[in-house]
Amino acid sequence: MLSNPFLVSWCGRTQLPSFARHGRARAPVPTLASATLTILALSASLSAAPVPKTTTPALHTVRMVQQSIPMPDGIHLSATLYMPGDAKAGEKFPALLEYLPYRKDDATAARDYPIHAWFAARGYVSVRVDIRGFGASEGTPTDREYSEQEQLDGEQVIAWLAAQPWSTGKVGMFGISWGGFNSIQLAMRHPPALKAILAVDATEQLFHDDVHYIDGMIHFDEFELNMDDLAPSMTGAPDYSLDEKILGPRFESAPWSLMYFKHQRDGQFWHAPVKPLSEIKIPCFLIGGLLDGYRDSIPRMFEQVKAVKAIIGPWNHTFPNDAEPGPQIEWRDQALRWWDYWLMGRNTGIMVEPPLSIYMQDWHAPDPHLKTVPGKWRGEIGWPPRNVANTKLYLYDAHVLSTEPAKSAVHHLRYVPSVGVEAGFWWGELLTDQRPVDAYSLTYDSAPLKTDLTILGRPHALLQASSSAPQSDWFVRLSDVAPDGTVTQVTGAGLNGAQRESASEPKDLVPNQTYPLDIEMHLATWTFPVGHRIRLAVSNALWPMVWPTPYAMTTTLQLGGGTGSRLTLPLVPPLCMPRLNSRLPSLPNNAATFCPRAFPGRVIGKPSATSSMEKQK
């Protein structure tokens, strides 16, 4: 019987428990000096400043205006303007822009109205524009996402909005996914009238983060098929013209995915649409989800952009007010405070609150149909979080984790290219029990925890690895093992071995040569409860998230010594964010079915039994 030498104690010096696994011989039990961890218990709570009391103005009526916006080459982009319908003569309003290829007059019409009408009722002209060659906009579809033409057109749209007689000359830009991506990209280009952005579920790293190459490895899903065939080929609603001059160029556009397949390394193709984050000089409000594949951009933007506000909830790729899983929150009222502050000069108090509000997830059983993630909100003054203790856990020959370096050993794993369906389609999602994919992985578990253990940040796996083939991928997954054996995945990441030194200049592996591989996992929050185990699983396939490598092979992990394969966890003390004093927003009658939810202290509807909202009452 072997002792598993891992236990976290918040203070003092603790003898570590032993447990039996695989019938191996007994080994001595190391002790843990917890000096590096006692700091975690010393942090004081961060108080959120209350929102200043303001008088709620009467809501405007809303009218919709179809507009054609001219481009310098004679092409016209189709726009829907949601305008205050009872504006007085000479009254001016800031403009808000959402700029997408997703067909505003049919595909997204039902989604667009509750968002844009909501802002129009509160004193903004909120504008939805189809990108060139899509929907009702004229022209040929661009040759890729985020093309130079798309961005030049976007600058023209912003300038046009600022120059209208109803405009104050100030423009904000917002959107989710594509609309968040191009909001960030246009902020990098400094159009004079663009004063602030709000980006939801978006990133600036196109090769590593975007859906085409997840972690720099090729990925293919239904989004590619939609953008290759359906979205560009349909002409604009409601006429759906069959005119060859309109329809022909759309059908003749080359599929984007074929071009992406030709760019399997980082480089100018992926960098052309973006500039360094430091180029952003205007304020950015970011909303992300811990189940969304683009969440890692938020820490980077905190580190490189001056004025940043962010909310990160337990959501997938969706707006927070209709997210599943919940808890759902209303985001439009927070966006309104943001726009009012930066576009109207009103003191809404939004910039004196904690810049980052992040949802700290509590354990939940693996359940792809979970409606509400248990947890609590936490406020942070920026990134990295305060009082993080990066704690190393070494991989042992007996498949355990220890805070002490292990003895030398080698573990082998045969390549099975079809492994991984239980791990999901990208680094997020609510997943089933991970034991089926763990069965084809090398797994390493802690002892049952004697106290709750909380992480906030991006765990690292540092592997000493080799492969019998010249091309190999490695994947690491951090999970929570409950006392009944069920396994809930927390986060993970992958690395193409050829990109170990550079994603722009990949090099084949030398077979059977050991390489140090630093795999930074995606942003996560999680509390591992008392009695649970921490698991690191290492595999060489993760289908269908990532396409398989072509060679039969065996990969190995080298264990032992201070540089042996190990896991680093960003541990933090429990620290909750007080309830904010935000008001439930009122809605115009024509949007009454769009149910508001307060952020973050109140949730509309009945919270789950394990929700922190229940616990805090």
Secondary structure, 3 states (H helix, E strand, C coil): CCCCCCCCCCCCEEECCCCCCCCCCCCCCCEEECHHHHHHHCCCCCCCCCCCCCCCCCCCCEEEEEEEEECCCCCEEEEEEEEECCCCCCCCEEEEEEEECCCCCCCCHHHHHHHHHHHHCCCCEEEEEECCCCCCCCCCCCCCCCCHHHHHHHHHHHHHHHHCCCEEEEEEEEEECHHHHHHHHHHHHCCCCEEEEEEECCCCCCCCCCCCEECCEECCCHHHHHHHHHHHHCCCCCCCCCCHHHHHHHHCCCCHHHHHHCCCCCCHHHHCCCCCHHHCCCCEEEEEECCCCCCCHHHHHHHHCCCEEEEEECCCCCCHHHCCCECCCCCHHHHHHHHHHHHHCCCCCHHHCCCEEEEEEECCCCCCCCCECCEEEEEECCCCCCCCEEEEEEECCCCEEECCCCCCEEEEEECCCCCCHHHCCCCCCCCCCCHHHHCCCEEEECCCCCCCEEEEECCEEEEEEEECCCCCEEEEEEEEECCCCCEEEEEEEEEEHHHCCCCCCCCCCCCCCCEEEEEECCCEEEEECCCCEEEEEEECCCCCCCCCCCCCCEEEEEECCCCCCEEEEEEECCCCCCCCCCCCCCCCHHHCCCCCCCCCCCCCCCCCCCCHHHHCC
